[in-house]
Amino acid sequence: MKVKRYKNGNITIQRITPMKELSLEEQNLLVAIAWHVPDMELFGEQGCAGNYDMYQYFYNAYTDKKYMVLLSEQEKFEQGKVIKLYAQDMTDEDNIELMVNQI
């Protein structure tokens, strides 16, 4: 996987290895993000993004930001396209949830 961090906190991930050579777990975008982006972990629960898509948040301890990944990005990931993760500031509610889950 090719991972790049930007000064503004954004992150990109791209699959450069053919899908056939990846483990079944790594073929999933969410697992690839959790495994290959340092300090990245699942955050919160999956949610509905409109009528046709779902999302999952990740938290990155290095940037102290959260990132929303649409599950529809899986198709782009399989094609080897760059997936952009946009940094979002943590809200007070997010920080409370993070503290509660770490206890």
DSSP file (Angstrom, degrees, kcal/mol; ACC not computed):
  #  RESIDUE AA STRUCTURE BP1 BP2  ACC     N-H-->O    O-->H-N    N-H-->O    O-->H-N    TCO  KAPPA ALPHA  PHI   PSI    X-CA   Y-CA   Z-CA
    1    1 A M              0   0    0      0, 0.0     2,-0.6     0, 0.0    14,-0.2   0.000 360.0 360.0 360.0 145.1    0.0    0.0    0.0
    2    2 A K  E     -A   14   0A   0     12,-2.9    12,-1.9     2,-0.0     2,-0.4  -0.940 360.0-177.3-108.3 117.1    1.1    3.5   -0.7
    3    3 A V  E     -A   13   0A   0     -2,-0.6     2,-0.4    10,-0.2    10,-0.2  -0.948   3.3-176.3-118.4 133.9    0.2    5.9    2.1
    4    4 A K  E     -A   12   0A   0      8,-2.3     8,-2.5    -2,-0.4     2,-0.3  -0.997  10.1-154.8-133.1 133.3    0.9    9.7    2.0
    5    5 A R  E     -A   11   0A   0     -2,-0.4     2,-0.3     6,-0.2     6,-0.2  -0.812   9.9-152.2-103.4 145.8    0.2   12.3    4.7
    6    6 A Y    >   -     0   0    0      4,-2.5     3,-2.0    -2,-0.3    -2,-0.0  -0.816  27.0-114.0-114.9 158.2   -0.3   16.0    4.0
    7    7 A K  T 3  S+     0   0    0     -2,-0.3    -1,-0.1     1,-0.3    -2,-0.0   0.804 114.9  58.7 -60.4 -31.0    0.4   19.0    6.2
    8    8 A N  T 3  S-     0   0    0      1,-0.1    -1,-0.3     2,-0.0     3,-0.1   0.428 123.5-101.7 -80.7   2.8   -3.3   19.8    6.5
    9    9 A G  S <  S+     0   0    0     -3,-2.0    -2,-0.1     1,-0.3    79,-0.1   0.226  78.3 135.1  98.6 -13.6   -3.9   16.3    8.1
   10   10 A N        -     0   0    0     77,-0.1    -4,-2.5    76,-0.1     2,-0.4  -0.309  36.5-159.8 -67.5 154.5   -5.4   14.7    5.0
   11   11 A I  E     -AB   5  85A   0     74,-2.4    74,-3.6    -6,-0.2     2,-0.4  -0.988   6.9-159.2-135.6 142.3   -4.2   11.2    4.1
   12   12 A T  E     -AB   4  84A   0     -8,-2.5    -8,-2.3    -2,-0.4     2,-0.4  -0.950   5.9-170.5-120.1 148.2   -4.3    9.2    0.8
   13   13 A I  E     -AB   3  83A   0     70,-2.1    70,-2.8    -2,-0.4     2,-0.4  -0.999   4.7-178.7-135.0 138.7   -4.0    5.5    0.4
   14   14 A Q  E     -A    2   0A   0    -12,-1.9   -12,-2.9    -2,-0.4     2,-0.6  -0.999  26.7-128.7-140.4 135.7   -3.6    3.5   -2.8
   15   15 A R        +     0   0    0     66,-0.4     4,-0.1    -2,-0.4    -2,-0.0  -0.731  31.3 166.4 -81.0 122.1   -3.3   -0.2   -3.5
   16   16 A I        +     0   0    0     -2,-0.6    -1,-0.2     2,-0.1     3,-0.0   0.535  54.2  82.0-111.7 -12.4   -0.3   -0.8   -5.6
   17   17 A T  S    S-     0   0    0      1,-0.1     5,-0.1     2,-0.0    63,-0.0  -0.758  93.7-101.1 -91.2 137.5   -0.2   -4.6   -5.1
   18   18 A P    >>  -     0   0    0      0, 0.0     3,-1.7     0, 0.0     4,-0.5  -0.280  30.1-119.4 -56.5 143.2   -2.4   -6.7   -7.4
   19   19 A M  G >4 S+     0   0    0      1,-0.3     3,-1.2    59,-0.2     8,-0.1   0.827 111.3  62.4 -54.7 -35.4   -5.6   -7.8   -5.6
   20   20 A K  G 34 S+     0   0    0      1,-0.3    -1,-0.3     7,-0.0     4,-0.0   0.785 101.8  51.7 -63.3 -27.0   -4.7  -11.5   -6.2
   21   21 A E  G <4 S+     0   0    0     -3,-1.7    -1,-0.3     2,-0.1     2,-0.2   0.536  94.9  88.7 -88.7  -7.1   -1.5  -11.1   -4.1
   22   22 A L  S << S-     0   0    0     -3,-1.2     5,-0.0    -4,-0.5     2,-0.0  -0.593  83.7-108.9 -89.9 151.8   -3.3   -9.5   -1.1
   23   23 A S     >  -     0   0    0     -2,-0.2     4,-1.2     1,-0.1    -1,-0.1  -0.315  36.9-104.6 -67.7 162.8   -4.8  -11.4    1.8
   24   24 A L  T  4 S+     0   0    0      1,-0.2     3,-0.3     2,-0.2     4,-0.3   0.872 122.7  52.6 -58.6 -36.5   -8.6  -11.5    1.9
   25   25 A E  T >4 S+     0   0    0      1,-0.2     3,-1.7     2,-0.2     7,-0.3   0.921 106.0  52.0 -65.9 -43.8   -8.5   -9.0    4.8
   26   26 A E  T 34 S+     0   0    0      1,-0.3    -1,-0.2     5,-0.1    -2,-0.2   0.685  95.6  70.1 -69.1 -17.5   -6.3   -6.5    2.9
   27   27 A Q  T 3< S+     0   0    0     -4,-1.2     2,-0.5    -3,-0.3    -1,-0.3   0.627  84.8  84.1 -73.7 -11.3   -8.7   -6.6   -0.1
   28   28 A N  S <> S-     0   0    0     -3,-1.7     4,-2.5    -4,-0.3     5,-0.2  -0.816  77.6-142.6 -93.4 128.6  -11.2   -4.7    2.2
   29   29 A L  H  > S+     0   0    0     -2,-0.5     4,-2.4     1,-0.2     5,-0.2   0.898  98.7  51.5 -57.5 -45.7  -10.6   -0.9    2.2
   30   30 A L  H  > S+     0   0    0      1,-0.2     4,-2.1     2,-0.2    -1,-0.2   0.895 112.4  45.5 -63.1 -40.2  -11.4   -0.5    5.9
   31   31 A V  H  > S+     0   0    0     -6,-0.3     4,-2.5     2,-0.2     5,-0.2   0.904 110.7  54.1 -68.1 -41.3   -9.0   -3.2    6.9
   32   32 A A  H  X S+     0   0    0     -4,-2.5     4,-2.5    -7,-0.3     5,-0.3   0.895 109.7  48.2 -60.0 -40.5   -6.3   -1.8    4.6
   33   33 A I  H  X S+     0   0    0     -4,-2.4     4,-1.9     1,-0.2    -1,-0.2   0.943 112.7  47.7 -64.7 -47.1   -6.7    1.6    6.2
   34   34 A A  H  < S+     0   0    0     -4,-2.1     6,-0.3     1,-0.2    -2,-0.2   0.860 119.6  39.2 -63.1 -36.1   -6.5    0.2    9.8
   35   35 A W  H  < S+     0   0    0     -4,-2.5    -1,-0.2    -5,-0.1    -2,-0.2   0.838 124.1  33.3 -83.1 -34.4   -3.5   -2.0    9.0
   36   36 A H  H  < S+     0   0    0     -4,-2.5    -3,-0.2    -5,-0.2    -2,-0.2   0.600  99.0  76.1-107.7 -13.1   -1.4    0.4    6.8
   37   37 A V  S >< S-     0   0    0     -4,-1.9     3,-1.5    -5,-0.3    -1,-0.1  -0.891  87.2-121.7 -99.0 114.0   -2.1    3.9    8.0
   38   38 A P  T 3  S+     0   0    0      0, 0.0    24,-0.2     0, 0.0     3,-0.1  -0.214  89.3   8.2 -58.0 141.1    0.0    4.3   11.2
   39   39 A D  T 3  S+     0   0    0      1,-0.2    22,-2.0    21,-0.1     2,-0.4   0.664  94.2 137.8  65.2  21.1   -2.0    5.2   14.4
   40   40 A M  E <   +C   60   0B   0     -3,-1.5     2,-0.3    -6,-0.3    -1,-0.2  -0.827  23.2 166.6-100.8 134.0   -5.4    4.7   12.6
   41   41 A E  E     -C   59   0B   0     18,-2.3    18,-3.0    -2,-0.4    -6,-0.0  -0.983  42.4 -90.4-142.9 154.9   -8.2    3.0   14.4
   42   42 A L  E     -C   58   0B   0     -2,-0.3     2,-0.4    16,-0.2    16,-0.3  -0.350  42.3-163.6 -61.6 143.8  -12.0    2.5   13.9
   43   43 A F  E     -C   57   0B   0     14,-2.6    14,-0.6    24,-0.1    55,-0.0  -0.981  46.0 -25.3-137.5 121.9  -14.0    5.2   15.6
   44   44 A G  E    S-     0   0B   0     -2,-0.4     2,-0.2    12,-0.1    50,-0.0  -0.242  90.1 -54.6  74.8-166.1  -17.7    5.0   16.4
   45   45 A E  E     -     0   0B   0      1,-0.1    12,-0.3    -3,-0.1     2,-0.0  -0.667  58.3 -88.0-108.9 163.6  -20.2    2.9   14.5
   46   46 A Q  E     -     0   0B   0     -2,-0.2     2,-0.3    10,-0.1    10,-0.2  -0.380  49.2-168.7 -66.1 150.9  -21.1    2.6   10.9
   47   47 A G  E     -C   55   0B   0      8,-2.1     8,-2.4    -2,-0.0     2,-0.5  -0.858  25.1 -97.7-137.2 172.6  -23.7    5.1    9.7
   48   48 A C  E     -C   54   0B   0     -2,-0.3     2,-0.8     6,-0.2     6,-0.3  -0.818  23.4-163.9 -96.7 126.8  -26.0    5.8    6.8
   49   49 A A  E  >  -C   53   0B   0      4,-2.5     4,-0.5    -2,-0.5     3,-0.5  -0.783  64.7 -51.8-108.9  85.1  -24.8    8.4    4.3
   50   50 A G  T  4 S-     0   0    0     -2,-0.8     3,-0.1     1,-0.2    -1,-0.1  -0.406  92.7 -49.5  79.2-161.5  -28.0    9.2    2.4
   51   51 A N  T  4 S+     0   0    0      1,-0.2    -1,-0.2    -2,-0.1     3,-0.0   0.635 133.2  37.3 -85.3 -14.7  -30.1    6.5    0.8
   52   52 A Y  T  4 S+     0   0    0     -3,-0.5     2,-0.3     1,-0.0    -1,-0.2   0.390 106.8  50.2-124.1   4.1  -27.4    4.6   -1.1
   53   53 A D  E  <  -C   49   0B   0     -4,-0.5    -4,-2.5    -3,-0.1     2,-0.3  -0.952  52.6-148.8-146.0 161.6  -24.2    4.5    1.0
   54   54 A M  E     -C   48   0B   0     -2,-0.3    17,-2.8    -6,-0.3    18,-0.4  -0.871  16.1-156.0-124.1 159.0  -22.7    3.8    4.4
   55   55 A Y  E     -CD  47  70B   0     -8,-2.4    -8,-2.1    -2,-0.3     2,-0.4  -0.935   7.6-159.4-135.1 160.6  -19.8    5.3    6.2
   56   56 A Q  E     - D   0  69B   0     13,-2.0    13,-2.7    -2,-0.3     2,-0.3  -0.996  16.6-139.2-136.8 132.6  -17.3    4.4    8.8
   57   57 A Y  E     -CD  43  68B   0    -14,-0.6   -14,-2.6    -2,-0.4     2,-0.3  -0.680  14.5-165.1 -89.8 147.4  -15.2    6.9   10.9
   58   58 A F  E     -CD  42  67B   0      9,-2.6     9,-2.5    -2,-0.3     2,-0.4  -0.928   8.5-146.3-122.6 152.8  -11.6    6.4   11.8
   59   59 A Y  E     -CD  41  66B   0    -18,-3.0   -18,-2.3    -2,-0.3     2,-0.5  -0.971   5.4-157.4-118.9 137.0   -9.5    8.2   14.4
   60   60 A N  E  >> -CD  40  65B   0      5,-2.5     4,-1.9    -2,-0.4     5,-1.0  -0.958   5.2-163.7-116.4 117.2   -5.8    9.0   13.9
   61   61 A A  T  45S+     0   0    0    -22,-2.0    -1,-0.1    -2,-0.5   -22,-0.1   0.800  88.6  59.4 -69.0 -29.3   -3.9    9.6   17.1
   62   62 A Y  T  45S+     0   0    0    -23,-0.2    -1,-0.2   -24,-0.2   -23,-0.1   0.912 120.7  24.7 -66.3 -42.8   -1.0   11.2   15.3
   63   63 A T  T  45S-     0   0    0      2,-0.2    -2,-0.2   -24,-0.1    -1,-0.2   0.610  95.9-135.2 -95.6 -14.6   -3.1   14.0   13.8
   64   64 A D  T  <5 +     0   0    0     -4,-1.9    26,-0.5     1,-0.2     2,-0.3   0.881  67.0 119.9  55.0  41.3   -5.8   13.9   16.5
   65   65 A K  E   < -DE  60  89B   0     -5,-1.0    -5,-2.5    24,-0.1     2,-0.3  -0.846  59.8-128.9-126.6 163.0   -8.4   14.1   13.7
   66   66 A K  E     -DE  59  88B   0     22,-2.5    22,-2.1    -2,-0.3     2,-0.4  -0.847  16.8-156.9-112.6 156.2  -11.2   11.8   12.5
   67   67 A Y  E     -DE  58  87B   0     -9,-2.5    -9,-2.6    -2,-0.3     2,-0.5  -0.996   6.9-145.8-134.4 133.1  -11.8   10.6    8.9
   68   68 A M  E     -D   57   0B   0     18,-0.5     2,-0.5    -2,-0.4    18,-0.4  -0.883  14.2-166.7-102.3 127.3  -15.0    9.5    7.3
   69   69 A V  E     -D   56   0B   0    -13,-2.7   -13,-2.0    -2,-0.5     2,-0.4  -0.959  13.4-141.3-115.0 123.8  -14.7    6.7    4.7
   70   70 A L  E >   -D   55   0B   0     -2,-0.5     3,-1.8   -15,-0.2   -15,-0.2  -0.672  12.3-137.1 -80.7 135.8  -17.6    5.9    2.4
   71   71 A L  T >  S+     0   0    0    -17,-2.8     3,-1.5    -2,-0.4     4,-0.2   0.724 101.0  70.7 -67.1 -19.6  -18.0    2.2    1.9
   72   72 A S  T >> S+     0   0    0    -18,-0.4     3,-0.9     1,-0.3     4,-0.5   0.650  79.9  77.1 -69.7 -13.5  -18.6    2.9   -1.8
   73   73 A E  H <> S+     0   0    0     -3,-1.8     4,-2.4     1,-0.2    -1,-0.3   0.639  71.7  85.2 -69.2 -13.1  -14.9    3.8   -2.1
   74   74 A Q  H <> S+     0   0    0     -3,-1.5     4,-2.4     1,-0.2    -1,-0.2   0.881  84.9  54.4 -55.2 -40.8  -14.2    0.0   -2.0
   75   75 A E  H <> S+     0   0    0     -3,-0.9     4,-1.4     1,-0.2    -1,-0.2   0.915 109.0  46.7 -63.1 -43.6  -14.7   -0.1   -5.8
   76   76 A K  H  <>S+     0   0    0     -4,-0.5     5,-2.4     1,-0.2     4,-0.4   0.900 111.0  53.5 -63.1 -40.5  -12.1    2.6   -6.4
   77   77 A F  H ><5S+     0   0    0     -4,-2.4     3,-1.3     1,-0.2   -62,-0.3   0.911 106.5  51.5 -60.7 -43.7   -9.8    0.9   -4.1
   78   78 A E  H 3<5S+     0   0    0     -4,-2.4    -1,-0.2     1,-0.3   -59,-0.2   0.814 107.2  54.1 -63.7 -30.6  -10.1   -2.4   -6.0
   79   79 A Q  T 3<5S-     0   0    0     -4,-1.4    -1,-0.3    -5,-0.2    -2,-0.2   0.514 118.9-112.1 -81.3  -5.0   -9.3   -0.5   -9.2
   80   80 A G  T < 5 +     0   0    0     -3,-1.3    -3,-0.2    -4,-0.4    -2,-0.1   0.634  66.7 147.5  84.9  14.1   -6.1    0.8   -7.7
   81   81 A K      < -     0   0    0     -5,-2.4   -66,-0.4    -6,-0.2     2,-0.3  -0.433  56.4 -93.5 -80.9 158.8   -7.3    4.4   -7.6
   82   82 A V        -     0   0    0    -68,-0.1     2,-0.5    -2,-0.1   -68,-0.2  -0.538  33.7-150.0 -73.1 132.0   -6.2    6.8   -4.8
   83   83 A I  E     -B   13   0A   0    -70,-2.8   -70,-2.1    -2,-0.3     2,-0.5  -0.923  10.6-149.0-104.3 125.0   -8.5    7.1   -1.9
   84   84 A K  E     -B   12   0A   0     -2,-0.5     2,-0.6   -72,-0.2   -72,-0.2  -0.826   7.1-162.9-100.0 128.1   -8.5   10.5   -0.1
   85   85 A L  E     -B   11   0A   0    -74,-3.6   -74,-2.4    -2,-0.5     2,-0.5  -0.945  13.0-150.4-109.6 114.8   -9.2   10.7    3.6
   86   86 A Y        -     0   0    0     -2,-0.6   -18,-0.5   -18,-0.4     2,-0.2  -0.740  16.0-123.2 -92.5 128.3  -10.1   14.2    4.6
   87   87 A A  E     -E   67   0B   0     -2,-0.5     2,-0.4   -20,-0.1   -20,-0.2  -0.452  27.3-169.5 -70.5 135.4   -9.2   15.3    8.1
   88   88 A Q  E     -E   66   0B   0    -22,-2.1   -22,-2.5    -2,-0.2     2,-0.1  -0.979  25.9-111.1-124.7 139.4  -12.1   16.5   10.3
   89   89 A D  E     -E   65   0B   0     -2,-0.4     2,-0.3   -24,-0.2   -24,-0.1  -0.370  35.3-111.6 -66.3 146.8  -11.7   18.2   13.7
   90   90 A M        -     0   0    0    -26,-0.5     2,-0.1    -2,-0.1    -1,-0.1  -0.608  29.2-142.2 -78.2 137.8  -12.9   16.3   16.7
   91   91 A T     >  -     0   0    0     -2,-0.3     4,-2.2     1,-0.1     5,-0.2  -0.440  29.1-102.5 -89.6 171.5  -15.9   17.7   18.5
   92   92 A D  H  > S+     0   0    0      1,-0.2     4,-2.0     2,-0.2     5,-0.2   0.897 125.4  52.4 -60.5 -39.9  -16.4   17.7   22.2
   93   93 A E  H  > S+     0   0    0      1,-0.2     4,-2.4     2,-0.2    -1,-0.2   0.887 107.7  51.7 -63.3 -39.3  -18.7   14.7   21.9
   94   94 A D  H  > S+     0   0    0      1,-0.2     4,-2.5     2,-0.2    -2,-0.2   0.917 108.8  50.4 -63.1 -43.5  -16.1   12.8   19.8
   95   95 A N  H  X S+     0   0    0     -4,-2.2     4,-2.2     2,-0.2    -1,-0.2   0.878 110.3  49.7 -64.2 -37.9  -13.5   13.4   22.5
   96   96 A I  H  X S+     0   0    0     -4,-2.0     4,-2.6     2,-0.2    -1,-0.2   0.933 111.3  49.0 -64.8 -45.3  -15.8   12.1   25.2
   97   97 A E  H  X S+     0   0    0     -4,-2.4     4,-2.3     1,-0.2    -2,-0.2   0.892 110.6  51.5 -60.9 -39.8  -16.5    9.0   23.2
   98   98 A L  H  X S+     0   0    0     -4,-2.5     4,-1.0     2,-0.2    -1,-0.2   0.915 111.7  46.1 -64.2 -43.2  -12.8    8.5   22.6
   99   99 A M  H  X S+     0   0    0     -4,-2.2     4,-0.6     2,-0.2     3,-0.4   0.906 112.6  50.2 -66.6 -41.4  -12.1    8.8   26.4
  100  100 A V  H >< S+     0   0    0     -4,-2.6     3,-0.9     1,-0.2    -2,-0.2   0.907 110.5  49.7 -64.0 -41.9  -15.0    6.4   27.3
  101  101 A N  H 3< S+     0   0    0     -4,-2.3    -1,-0.2     1,-0.2    -2,-0.2   0.696 106.4  56.1 -73.0 -18.5  -13.9    3.8   24.8
  102  102 A Q  H 3<        0   0    0     -4,-1.0    -1,-0.2    -3,-0.4    -2,-0.2   0.576 360.0 360.0 -89.3  -9.3  -10.3    3.8   26.1
  103  103 A I    <<        0   0    0     -3,-0.9    -1,-0.2    -4,-0.6    -2,-0.1   0.482 360.0 360.0 -79.8 360.0  -11.2    3.1   29.7
